[in-house]
Amino acid sequence: MNARYHILISGDVHGVFFRAFVQEHAQDLDLKGWVKNKRDKDVKQVEAVVEGDEDKIKELIEHCRQGPPSSTVEKIEIKKQEYTGEFTTFSFEYL
């Protein structure tokens, strides 16, 4: 079943290849959407919108909980959204 999730990952997630980590796992799982860094005052976050098979999205979320070796994930906020099918790839967005 296709689904769409908005994921916000907080912690030591900038400058540690977190976006590339998410993109690689999303592509391996055949998911579509985007990932980017987000800066909210002094809080460092990575934000992603992901569409595709719901079980595969949940698998991606578990990868995000671990993150790449040099990262520290403190918190993940997950919001299910209405599936749109608007994406054809999984992209790496820049600030």
C-alpha positions as CSV (number, residue, x, y, z in Angstrom):
1,M,0.0,0.0,0.0
2,N,1.4,3.4,-1.0
3,A,1.8,6.0,1.7
4,R,3.5,9.4,2.3
5,Y,5.4,10.4,5.5
6,H,7.0,13.7,6.6
7,I,10.0,12.9,8.7
8,L,12.0,15.4,10.9
9,I,15.2,14.1,12.5
10,S,16.9,16.2,15.2
11,G,20.4,15.8,16.7
12,D,23.9,15.9,15.4
13,V,22.7,15.4,11.8
14,H,24.5,18.2,9.9
15,G,27.9,17.7,8.4
16,V,27.8,13.9,8.9
17,F,26.5,12.8,5.5
18,F,23.0,12.2,7.0
19,R,21.2,13.4,3.8
20,A,23.3,11.1,1.6
21,F,22.6,8.3,4.0
22,V,18.8,8.8,3.8
23,Q,18.9,9.2,0.0
24,E,20.9,6.0,-0.4
25,H,18.6,3.9,1.7
26,A,15.5,5.5,0.1
27,Q,16.8,4.7,-3.3
28,D,17.7,1.1,-2.3
29,L,14.1,0.7,-1.0
30,D,12.6,2.2,-4.3
31,L,11.1,5.2,-2.4
32,K,10.4,8.6,-3.8
33,G,10.6,12.1,-2.3
34,W,13.3,14.4,-1.0
35,V,15.7,15.0,1.9
36,K,17.3,18.3,3.1
37,N,18.9,20.0,6.0
38,K,16.8,22.3,8.1
39,R,17.9,24.9,10.5
40,D,15.5,26.2,13.1
41,K,17.4,28.7,15.3
42,D,20.1,26.5,17.0
43,V,18.4,23.2,16.3
44,K,20.0,21.1,13.6
45,Q,17.5,18.9,11.7
46,V,17.2,16.8,8.6
47,E,13.8,16.9,7.0
48,A,12.4,14.4,4.5
49,V,9.2,13.7,2.6
50,V,8.9,10.1,1.5
51,E,6.4,8.3,-0.7
52,G,6.1,4.6,-1.6
53,D,5.3,1.3,0.0
54,E,4.4,1.9,3.6
55,D,6.4,-1.1,4.9
56,K,9.5,0.2,3.1
57,I,9.0,3.7,4.5
58,K,8.9,2.2,8.0
59,E,12.2,0.4,7.2
60,L,13.7,3.7,6.1
61,I,12.6,5.3,9.4
62,E,14.4,2.6,11.3
63,H,17.5,3.3,9.3
64,C,17.0,7.0,10.2
65,R,16.8,6.2,13.9
66,Q,20.4,4.7,13.6
67,G,21.8,7.2,11.2
68,P,25.3,7.1,9.8
69,P,28.2,6.3,12.2
70,S,29.2,9.9,12.9
71,S,25.7,11.1,13.7
72,T,23.7,11.2,16.9
73,V,19.9,11.1,16.5
74,E,18.1,12.6,19.4
75,K,14.5,12.7,18.2
76,I,12.4,11.8,15.2
77,E,9.0,13.3,14.4
78,I,6.9,11.3,11.9
79,K,3.7,12.5,10.4
80,K,1.6,10.5,7.9
81,Q,0.3,12.6,5.1
82,E,-2.0,12.0,2.1
83,Y,-0.2,10.1,-0.7
84,T,0.1,12.2,-3.9
85,G,2.4,10.2,-6.2
86,E,4.1,13.5,-7.2
87,F,7.7,12.3,-7.1
88,T,9.6,10.3,-9.7
89,T,12.9,10.1,-7.8
90,F,14.4,10.6,-4.4
91,S,16.3,13.9,-4.4
92,F,18.9,15.5,-2.2
93,E,17.8,19.1,-1.6
94,Y,20.1,22.0,-0.6
95,L,19.4,24.9,1.7
